[in-house]
């Protein structure tokens, strides 16, 4: 079994950034991976890796209104002991949406890297994966944000947090167009 941190490093190094924000995030991300002794574990300090998902389906994409930040964002969160970021992304998205989301059949697709300040002074080194969901209404459990819904692709650009714009452009390009393939087929 390969080292999860080294696997993540290789994936981030190979990932082509979509804009200047992601170029800067990728540089910080890789520098922090070199510095942090336990990058997946939030207990070791305020800077840590998180996993999130850009959840797509026939209706577009799902956003959750963050309860503390009051911004429309992708579901995701902290990595539990023994998890990889791609596993955390799926678990967190299932927990926050109540939907059976999953990676594509051929495995996880890293679509975006973002470094941002989170609540309580934490710095999240967020890796964002493309996740697929069925055409069902989100049903988050009690304790999760109840402000969650599907957004059409044109509508989401005007609603989503600025830090998510690059990831949404990549996701939209991957789900296909009338002229191209779709991961939803």
Protein Blocks (a to p, Z undefined) as FASTA:
>chain_A
ZZfklmmmmmmmmpccfbfklmmmmmmmmmmmmmpmblmbmklojbdcddddddddfkop
addddfklopacdedddddehiafklmmmmmmmmmnopacdddfkbpadfbdcddddehh
iacdddddddddddddddddehiafbdcdddfklmmmmmcfklmmmmmmmmmmnopfkbc
cfkZZ
